[in-house]
Every structure is written in C-alpha cells, then in structure tokens.
Amino acid sequence: MKVRVGVIGTGRRGKQHLRQLAKKQDVEVPAICDILPDVAAEAAKIANSRSYLDYREMLDKEELDAVVVATPAPVHADPTVLALEAGMAVMCEKPLAWSLKDALRIVEAAKRTGQICETGYQWRHNPLLPVAMEHLGDSGIALVRGVWYHTVPLVESIRDVSTGGGQIFDQSTHIIDLARVFAGDVTSLYAAYTLNARSKADFDNYDNWDGYAVTMNYESGAVGSFGSTYALFLGHGEPVTLDIVGSEILVKVLGEKIIVITPDGRQELGSDMEGFTAQSDIMGNFVKAVATQDRALVKSPPADSVKSLATTTAANLSAKTGQIVSPDELIRRAGEGEEVPAI
Ligand SMILES: NC(=O)c1ccc[n+]([C@@H]2O[C@H](COP(=O)([O-])OP(=O)(O)OC[C@H]3O[C@@H](n4cnc5c(N)ncnc54)[C@H](O)[C@@H]3O)[C@@H](O)[C@H]2O)c1
C-alpha cells in the first residue's frame, strides 16, 4: 500500500519535497496546501494533488498517513501539532519553530501522540556519518569548527532578521546541529555579530548582520567555533565546512562529502565504493519510517532538534546582550511559559 503524504507550504522548499515525493513509487500525494492560491495551484500539478488554502481543512478532509510542513518557521508549530494529534506522522522543516515555547509544544505533542516526527536536518541522513564516527572511535573531540560563507539572501523574508532570524538561526543551524552529533550538547556560548562590510542601504529589505562569530562549550568537553557571513557573493566556491578534530584525526564534512585525515593519509569516505553518492535522502527515510514504523530511521526527533534551536537562539541572544548564554537555560525558561523567540 502506498504511503499517503500531504504537503503544507509549497514555496521553495515545499516544492523540492513535492518533486522528491512525486518520484517515489511507494508514495502518493493526495493533497497539498498553501495560503497563496497561485502557489497552491501550481504545486498541485507536481504530483497531481488536490489543493487547499487552509491546512486545517486539508487535515480534516483528507486521509493521510503523513504530512510535510514546509511553511516559514513561525508557522511550523500549529500545523505540526494538529497533524500529530490527527494521527499523522510529520516531517517538519528546520528550524523546529520560531520560539522555544512553540518548539516545546511540538516536542510534547510528538511524545504524547507517539507519532513519527522528524525535523528537516537532512545532513543527519548522510550514510557516511556513522562511518566518520567509527573513524573517530573513542577519541575525545578537541574542537569542532564550522564555516558557512554566503551572500545577502535572495529570499526577502530571510534577508530581514526580524522574519528570518539571521544566518546562524536560519542557515548555519545545519552545521551547528550536525556538530552536536559529534560533540554532544552545547552547555554555553558567546556570540559576536557585526554589520561592517555591507550597508543596509545597498539592498531592499536588508536588515541583518553580515558577520557572525560564535564560541561554544560542549558537554563532552569539546569547544566549538562557528563563523558565517552574508558579505560574500554567489559562486565564491568555498564549501560549507564542518571540521571535527580528535586525537590525531581530522574529519572534514564538506556538504555531502566527508574526508578523514590521519597520520596514514587522507581518505574520502565512500569514494572506493563503485557508483556511490553520499546523497542524504531525508524524505526516503521518512517515508520508510512511516511505512515500517522503524524509528531508527528518524535522525532528528523534536526532543533533540529543540536543542539545536535553543543553541542558535542562545547565539542571537548572546550577540545582542554581550553575555554568555546557556541553551538549556533558555529551554527551561520556555518550559515555564516564556516565549523565547528567535530574535
Ligand atoms: N532543510 C533545508 O535545507 C531547507 C532549505 C530551504 C528552506 N528550508 C525551510 O523550509 C521552510 C520554508 O522555507 P521556504 O524557503 O520554502 O519559504 P517560502 O517562503 O518559499 O515558502 C513557504 C510557503 O509557505 C506558505 N505558507 C505560509 N503560511 C502558510 C500557512 N499558514 N498555510 C499554508 N502555507 C503557508 C507560503 O505562502 C509559502 O508559499 C522554512 O522553515 C525554511 O527554513 C529548509
């Protein structure tokens, strides 16, 4: 029997997911939803779906096994919680929510309903990650270091920090999340951001920083350093990088590629396997998890991804206040009812 998946939010990312779903033999997409009629009508053609302008109506009328939520972060929690409560599995895009209070609503609903719930951190589905972990063995991690060089975002809502949350919150969240796989949870951090190379006046709706530096302490004893920028240009050629340093071993995660450097030499993982590509197939794993109820295929459940959200929220707060901030402390405050928004 085919897995019936609905998609809520069919903008840039939602359409990418729809195209993936449309290619899968074991999936049908009976319904999609977007508040913009033209966007919904166009998206409905991709997988021959019924289209809705209101996700509540879609969840009410359609018999679905799962939904993908690809709306902007402030609109993640309501549809995700409603779908979970309606007995559907959910793949909700990153970051988990705009505020930690909303994120905790998702964590609670996933726990209460027992439904499969995945966050859209697709890099966690790279099959080479466990291989890299094996290479690191039981070496302590000395340092994780992440870099994401980018230009002023093309999407207007991301360009403005008040709707996008800034580069650490929206984009570098991927490598900050991935670093937690290796180094564990962040216990405290200090961030400094600047707007020093760009000028707000040079771009429409550009109200953001252009340089971000964050220093982290991890529960494992590791330290971390992350640098991001919006000051560069498209096509600069520098890969998104996450370096993990253990005892006499450097693991470099460069997008889908993973390189291990030891005193024995430099090895690109997977390159010795004929026809191998390290494509991370989050959607394939999600659909399989729904069909088989195999929870091992869920790599980023909300109970975990809320910690990545708390880390990037803590970075934004630290940059604003000049204080050292603990992500756990922010989760505690949200648990007591404080909103704790991205910015
Ligand atoms: N995992 C990744 O690599 C990745 C990449 C890009 C975007 N994203 C995430 O995907 C999400 C969407 O980003 P995007 O770039 O596609 O944004 P987008 O603005 O292109 O698309 C969002 C869509 O959601 C629709 N929408 C808003 N409110 C709605 C509602 N109440 N009901 C139904 N539809 C609604 C909008 O009309 C729009 O079409 C964000 O959370 C973003 O962070 C993830």
The ligand as a Gaussian input file, in Angstrom:
#p B3LYP/6-31G(d) Opt

LIG

0 1
 N       16.333000      21.873000       5.051000
 C       16.751000      22.774000       4.197000
 O       17.836000      22.709000       3.642000
 C       15.848000      23.942000       3.889000
 C       16.078000      24.718000       2.744000
 C       15.208000      25.784000       2.492000
 C       14.175000      26.081000       3.368000
 N       14.010000      25.307000       4.476000
 C       12.928000      25.584000       5.440000
 O       11.684000      25.363000       4.795000
 C       10.701000      26.277000       5.315000
 C       10.094000      27.055000       4.136000
 O       11.105000      27.797000       3.521000
 P       10.976000      28.275000       2.003000
 O       12.300000      28.776000       1.600000
 O       10.314000      27.238000       1.185000
 O        9.992000      29.531000       2.175000
 P        8.950000      30.076000       1.095000
 O        8.567000      31.417000       1.591000
 O        9.486000      29.921000      -0.290000
 O        7.726000      29.049000       1.227000
 C        6.883000      28.996000       2.346000
 C        5.459000      28.768000       1.838000
 O        4.612000      28.585000       2.968000
 C        3.377000      29.219000       2.642000
 N        2.625000      29.465000       3.883000
 C        2.807000      30.430000       4.831000
 N        1.901000      30.311000       5.805000
 C        1.122000      29.244000       5.476000
 C        0.024000      28.609000       6.106000
 N       -0.492000      29.072000       7.252000
 N       -0.532000      27.540000       5.493000
 C       -0.046000      27.063000       4.328000
 N        1.016000      27.628000       3.684000
 C        1.584000      28.702000       4.262000
 C        3.765000      30.491000       1.931000
 O        2.700000      31.032000       1.185000
 C        4.919000      29.983000       1.051000
 O        4.477000      29.557000      -0.230000
 C       11.424000      27.156000       6.322000
 O       11.250000      26.621000       7.594000
 C       12.901000      27.026000       5.899000
 O       13.812000      27.216000       6.973000
 C       14.810000      24.247000       4.728000

